[in-house]
Amino acid sequence: MMNAILIAGTHSGVGKTTVSIGLMASLYRRGYKVQPFKIGPDFIDPSHHSSLCSQPSRNLDDWMMGEKGVLETFYSASRDADISVIEGVMGLYDGLEDSEIASTAHIAKILKVPVILVINAHGMSRSIAALVKGYVEYDSKVNIIGVILNMVGSDKHASILKKVLDIPILGILPRNEQIKTPSRHLGLYMAFEDKKNLDLLSDFIESNVDIDNILSKSWMPDTIKFHPLQSYPSKSHRCDLNEKVKIGVAYDSAFCFYYKDNLDALKKLGADLVFFSLMDKDNKMPDIDGLYIGGGYPELYAKKLEKSGIRMQIKSEAQNGMPIYAECGGMIYLCKSLDKFKMADVLPAEVSMTNKLQALGYTIGEVINDNAIAKKGLEVRGHEFHYSKIEHDRDATFAYQLKRGKGIYDGKDGLIEYNVMASYMHVHSATFPFDRFLESCKEFKRR
């Protein structure tokens, strides 16, 4: 039997992230090996999870990964854990448009995992009973085992809520101005890197949540057999282990948005991953055969990125034919400039940041121009989320024609230059196998 629990909310902003992070931290502090997960494509929450649990958090997204991919990732990552804690997304039943796809409820049904519903009880008494009844009865296949009530105003308020609810109450969280998760334009502020804040949250959850009861309810049926991670990449795509290539991964505070599944897929294909910073003070790139630059916050570190001599080395390597794949923030870095700051000048485009969200949502792209990173005809699923605008040269070549999403220009995404492909779209290895990228890196190494 595998122990797992899913923390869902009635809607966004009710406190499910606070509860999830606090529960993970409390369990880890008790000595449990906690495997964290996040439903949806978000990068920020998993970064908190990984830091708290000393274990890489994984995304579970049935839109990008499919049901099989969700099962494989979950069971492969959970097999050595004492307990898996899954943080939901949005409201429990909120999915892609009017469907259950990409919803917390759908993941709960795929995995058959028990659900705890977090509710903001501020301003409610008897009405909360009707609310809970609706959530419990809306879909009988979603196993809601209890609730955690947040923003409870007083002992009297708590007493009323206990009387009107006939579902197990697993926690009552009083209002606490010290417990906050400030927002940043792409998600949560990195607040819990401070041990003082983390201890405060852990103590708060320990004092107000029945963790022992949650542990007793955190079980999953044995009806689902273990699924080894095998769909991506397939054995036919794996490289000869005697011909390994070194893939540089730009990983620092400016570029930190990577799916663990993608990095694992590269390793399974035969890549040695070399992590380094694009803000390195020594201004020296490592010895690599290809480069992967994920998303992040280049706008917050633009001055440091401009000063680092690495950007000119990357331009030189790109002109020399090195395969480079970049997403969102990584694409911005490869452009000529970001606002007033000079960037790597690999792509024929200039970027400006705005205060308005420019694109948000899931994407589908078909590769329309063959390139060193992806084969023509490949259909890729991903997501986009950014505040920037790109002014590109008229003769720019694009990799994707989007069937869903905004992209860079006129429904197109993915700028191609040399052996470089960079897009706003964040992809997952379930539909983006990385085999063409690795083959290109091998060819570059042989030269």
DARAQUI-V701331 format. One record per backbone hydrogen bond with DSSP energy under -0.5 kcal/mol. CO is the residue of the C=O (numbers start at 1). NH is the residue of the N-H. If there is no record, write none. Layout:
BEGIN
CO:NH  CO:NH
END
This chain:
BEGIN
2:220  3:84  5:86  6:8  6:116  7:88  8:118  9:92  11:14  15:19  16:20  17:21  18:22  19:23  20:24  21:25  22:26  23:27  24:28  25:29  26:30  27:32  28:31  32:34  33:82  33:83  34:36  35:85  36:58  37:87  38:60  43:47  44:47  44:48  45:49  46:50  47:51  48:52  49:53  50:54  50:55  58:38  59:61  60:40  61:65  62:66  65:69  66:70  67:71  68:72  69:73  70:74  71:75  72:76  73:77  74:78  75:79  78:81  83:35  84:5  84:86  85:37  85:87  86:7  86:88  87:39  89:104  91:94  91:104  92:105  93:95  95:97  96:99  100:103  101:96  103:107  104:108  105:109  106:110  107:111  108:112  108:113  112:221  114:6  115:145  115:146  116:8  116:118  117:148  118:10  119:121  119:150  121:124  125:128  126:129  126:130  127:131  128:132  129:133  130:134  131:135  132:136  133:137  134:138  135:139  139:142  141:143  142:144  143:115  143:145  146:117  147:170  147:171  148:119  148:150  149:173  150:121  152:175  154:158  155:159  156:160  157:161  158:162  159:163  160:164  161:165  168:147  168:170  170:210  171:149  172:174  173:152  176:179  178:180  182:189  184:187  187:184  189:191  191:194  193:195  194:198  195:199  196:200  197:201  198:202  199:203  200:204  201:205  202:206  203:207  204:208  205:209  208:172  209:211  210:214  211:215  212:216  213:217  214:218  217:219  219:114  220:2  221:224  223:225  226:228  228:230  234:237  235:238  240:243  245:247  245:272  246:248  246:289  246:290  247:274  248:250  248:292  249:251  249:276  250:294  254:297  255:252  256:258  257:295  259:262  259:263  260:264  261:265  262:266  263:267  264:268  265:269  266:271  267:270  269:239  270:245  271:273  272:247  273:275  274:249  276:251  277:280  280:283  286:288  289:323  290:248  291:325  292:250  292:294  293:327  295:256  295:257  297:300  297:301  298:301  301:305  302:306  303:307  304:308  308:311  309:312  309:313  310:314  311:315  312:316  313:317  314:318  315:319  316:320  317:322  318:321  323:291  324:421  325:293  326:423  327:330  328:332  329:333  330:334  331:335  332:335  333:344  334:346  334:347  335:345  336:343  337:351  338:341  341:338  347:349  348:393  349:336  349:337  350:391  351:339  352:389  359:386  361:384  363:382  364:403  364:404  365:380  366:368  366:401  367:377  373:437  374:371  375:378  378:367  378:380  380:365  381:428  382:363  383:426  384:361  386:358  386:359  387:354  389:352  390:392  391:350  393:396  397:416  399:368  399:369  400:402  400:413  401:366  404:364  406:411  409:412  411:402  412:408  412:409  413:399  413:400  414:399  415:422  416:397  417:420  419:324  420:417  421:326  422:415  423:328  426:383  428:431  428:432  431:433  434:438  435:439  436:440  437:441  438:442  439:443  440:444  441:445  442:446  443:447  444:447
END
